[in-house]
Amino acid sequence: MSETRQQAFTTFWLYQATDRRAESCAEERAAARAAIVSAFERASGKVELRAAYSTIGLTAGVDLILWLIADDIEAFQEVATEIGQSPASRLIQAKQAYLGVASMSQYDSDHSAAFLKGIPPKKYLSVYPFTKTPEWFLLPYEERRDLMVEHGKLESRARPL
């Protein structure tokens, strides 16, 4: 699913380790990992696990982020249900999910999501919500385009600490 595409659903699942995780044995942790891997293998062709990120020491309350991509939103629910009914659910609990739709930019073809262009994920991830209000769509197209081009320039200058 890493080819260039015009549009896709994407979600970021944020998990926190449960208290049981610290007490778990190696076999229990291995069974949890295997259950998650198996869920994604069964969803192959429907859901792509773009990347998994450890957030230990980087943010409070979340230990793992899974970044998923799919053409069908129901595919996310199928995988989430399977993980939630697996041994993994004893060791990690879902804390948040950010769901969105990504598409090629109508304002600047150079400023589209990297995953839509088939570019591999980076080592680190920065996620920020970007919601367009009804007022946004009342602006003239040219003004929206200019604002998005400026936004792209600012974003490209941002560097991780």
C-alpha positions as CSV (number, residue, x, y, z in Angstrom):
1,M,0.0,0.0,0.0
2,S,3.0,2.3,-0.2
3,E,2.3,3.5,-3.8
4,T,1.3,7.0,-4.7
5,R,-2.4,7.6,-3.9
6,Q,-4.8,10.5,-4.1
7,Q,-6.7,10.0,-0.8
8,A,-6.7,7.7,2.2
9,F,-8.1,7.4,5.7
10,T,-5.5,7.5,8.4
11,T,-5.6,7.0,12.1
12,F,-3.2,7.3,15.0
13,W,-3.9,4.9,17.8
14,L,-2.3,6.0,21.1
15,Y,-1.8,3.3,23.7
16,Q,-0.7,3.3,27.4
17,A,0.9,0.4,29.1
18,T,-1.3,-1.2,31.8
19,D,-0.2,-1.9,35.3
20,R,-0.1,-5.5,34.4
21,R,2.6,-4.8,31.7
22,A,5.2,-4.1,34.3
23,E,4.5,-7.4,36.0
24,S,4.2,-9.5,32.8
25,C,6.6,-12.2,31.9
26,A,8.5,-12.4,28.6
27,E,6.1,-15.1,27.3
28,E,3.1,-12.9,27.9
29,R,4.7,-9.9,26.2
30,A,5.6,-12.1,23.3
31,A,2.1,-13.4,23.0
32,A,0.8,-9.8,23.0
33,R,3.2,-8.7,20.3
34,A,2.3,-11.8,18.2
35,A,-1.4,-11.0,18.5
36,I,-0.9,-7.5,17.2
37,V,1.3,-8.7,14.3
38,S,-1.2,-11.4,13.5
39,A,-4.1,-8.8,13.4
40,F,-2.2,-6.7,10.9
41,E,-1.2,-9.7,8.8
42,R,-4.8,-10.8,8.5
43,A,-5.7,-7.2,7.5
44,S,-3.0,-7.1,4.9
45,G,-4.2,-5.4,1.7
46,K,-6.9,-3.5,3.7
47,V,-4.9,-1.8,6.5
48,E,-1.3,-0.7,6.3
49,L,0.6,-0.2,9.6
50,R,2.7,2.7,8.4
51,A,4.8,2.9,11.5
52,A,4.9,2.2,15.3
53,Y,6.5,4.7,17.6
54,S,7.6,4.3,21.2
55,T,6.8,7.5,23.1
56,I,8.3,6.4,26.4
57,G,10.0,9.4,28.0
58,L,8.6,11.8,25.3
59,T,5.0,12.3,26.5
60,A,3.1,11.5,29.6
61,G,0.3,9.0,29.5
62,V,1.1,7.4,26.2
63,D,3.7,4.7,25.5
64,L,3.0,3.6,21.9
65,I,1.6,5.2,18.7
66,L,0.4,3.0,15.8
67,W,-0.1,4.9,12.5
68,L,-2.5,3.2,10.2
69,I,-3.6,3.8,6.6
70,A,-6.6,2.4,4.8
71,D,-8.9,3.0,1.9
72,D,-11.9,1.7,3.9
73,I,-12.6,3.1,7.4
74,E,-14.3,-0.1,8.6
75,A,-11.0,-1.9,8.2
76,F,-9.6,0.1,11.2
77,Q,-12.5,-1.1,13.3
78,E,-11.9,-4.7,12.4
79,V,-8.2,-4.5,13.4
80,A,-9.0,-2.6,16.6
81,T,-11.6,-5.2,17.6
82,E,-9.2,-8.0,17.0
83,I,-6.4,-6.3,19.1
84,G,-8.9,-5.5,21.8
85,Q,-9.9,-9.1,22.1
86,S,-6.4,-10.4,22.1
87,P,-3.8,-11.0,24.8
88,A,-2.4,-7.5,24.0
89,S,-5.4,-5.9,25.6
90,R,-4.1,-7.0,29.0
91,L,-0.8,-5.1,28.5
92,I,-1.8,-2.0,26.6
93,Q,-5.0,0.1,26.7
94,A,-6.2,2.5,24.0
95,K,-6.0,6.1,25.3
96,Q,-6.9,8.1,22.2
97,A,-7.5,7.7,18.5
98,Y,-7.1,10.5,15.9
99,L,-8.9,9.7,12.7
100,G,-8.6,11.7,9.5
101,V,-8.7,11.8,5.7
102,A,-5.7,12.8,3.8
103,S,-5.7,13.8,0.2
104,M,-3.5,15.5,-2.3
105,S,-3.4,19.3,-1.7
106,Q,-5.6,21.3,-4.0
107,Y,-3.5,24.4,-3.2
108,D,0.1,23.2,-3.6
109,S,1.0,19.9,-5.2
110,D,4.4,19.9,-3.5
111,H,2.7,20.1,0.0
112,S,0.9,16.8,0.2
113,A,1.2,14.1,2.9
114,A,4.4,12.1,2.4
115,F,2.6,8.8,2.8
116,L,0.3,9.7,-0.1
117,K,3.4,10.2,-2.3
118,G,4.8,6.8,-1.2
119,I,7.6,8.3,0.9
120,P,8.6,6.0,3.8
121,P,7.9,7.1,7.4
122,K,10.6,9.0,9.4
123,K,12.1,7.9,12.7
124,Y,10.0,10.5,14.6
125,L,6.5,11.6,14.2
126,S,4.8,15.0,14.8
127,V,1.1,15.1,14.7
128,Y,-1.1,18.2,15.0
129,P,-4.8,18.6,14.4
130,F,-5.7,20.7,11.4
131,T,-9.5,21.4,11.3
132,K,-11.0,23.6,8.6
133,T,-14.1,25.5,9.8
134,P,-17.0,26.6,7.7
135,E,-15.4,30.1,7.8
136,W,-12.3,28.7,6.1
137,F,-14.4,27.6,3.2
138,L,-16.1,31.0,2.9
139,L,-12.7,32.6,2.1
140,P,-11.9,33.1,-1.6
141,Y,-9.9,30.2,-3.1
142,E,-6.9,32.4,-3.8
143,E,-6.7,33.5,-0.1
144,R,-7.0,29.9,1.1
145,R,-4.3,28.9,-1.4
146,D,-1.9,31.6,-0.2
147,L,-2.5,30.7,3.4
148,M,-1.8,27.0,2.7
149,V,1.4,27.8,0.8
150,E,2.6,29.9,3.7
151,H,1.6,27.2,6.1
152,G,3.7,24.7,4.1
153,K,6.7,27.0,4.2
154,L,6.5,27.4,8.0
155,E,6.1,23.6,8.4
156,S,9.1,22.8,6.3
157,R,11.3,25.0,8.4
158,A,10.2,23.3,11.7
159,R,12.9,21.0,13.0
160,P,12.8,18.5,15.9
161,L,14.6,19.4,19.1
